[in-house]
Amino acid sequence: MRKLALMGLAVVAAFATVPAWSQGGTLAMLGKLEPGLWQIHDRDSGAISRLCVKNGGQLLQLRHLGSDCKRIVIEDSADAVTVQYACHGNGFGRTSIRKETERLVQIESQGIVNGRPFQFSAEARRTGSCR
């Protein structure tokens, strides 16, 4: 039990000591994605949703859209981004996005939202302009 408590404190300390990426910042790859209407195809369920993307950072928190979350950048390269985030009172998540082109990305995400676990794999593709 004590070991588990210490591990929990280590996770909290990591979020407190590592500078989070600001909501207005641009990660290397995400800043190169084309803004516009994106279609997100969930590989597991087959569900398709659409999102007007102003910046690629919106794709990081698809299950926590609009939530004010603190982020820690795990990977930031020209073709891939991985971010871990915590949303006060609304769970947390970890998302990896791999760029194929400026209009096509692969998304893997998992975490907790509203007290329930989620995990999904999706392909997101820019399909046009936002209306």
C-alpha positions, -999 to +999 in steps of 0.1 A: +000+000+000+028+024+009+046+016-024+014+024-043+010+057-025+046+066-033+041+058-069+010+081-069+030+109-054+057+104-081+031+109-108+018+140-092+053+154-088+061+147-124+031+168-135+041+195-111+078+197-120+077+192-158+067+223-178+035+216-196+030+226-232+007+257-233-026+256-251-014+282-275+019+264-282+028+245-313+044+211-312+067+204-342+044+181-362+010+194-351+019+229-363+022+216-398-012+200-401-036+218-424-065+235-406-100+227-418-127+200-415-112+167-404-130+133-405-121+110-377-126+073-383-126+051-352-110+018-362-127-003-336-163+009-338-163+022-373-178+054-361-170+086-381-170+120-366-161+154-379-142+182-363-133+217-374-096+219-366-080+253-362-047+238-350-035+202-347-034+204-309-072+199-310-066+162-320-047+155-287-078+155-264-106+140-285-123+125-254-117+156-234-126+183-260-129+217-244-114+206-211-086+227-196-059+201-191-023+202-181+000+185-207+034+169-206+051+163-239+066+128-241+077+129-277+079+158-302+094+150-335+088+159-372+065+129-377+051+120-343+038+136-310+029+119-277+014+139-250+001+129-215-025+151-200-045+155-168-079+173-166-087+184-131-118+166-120-124+150-154-098+123-158-066+121-179-052+106-211-022+098-232-024+104-270+001+096-297-003+111-332+017+099-362+017+121-393+015+104-427+009+138-445-002+172-435-038+160-442-036+124-428-027+112-393-030+081-371-042+086-335-039+062-306-054+074-273-063+060-239-072+073-205-101+080-181-131+103-188-160+108-164-146+080-142-146+055-171-117+041-191-114+047-228-090+035-255-093+041-292-073+040-325-084+063-353-074+077-386-080+114-391-081+130-425-086+166-436-117+166-460-122+203-467-128+237-453-149+244-421-183+260-428 
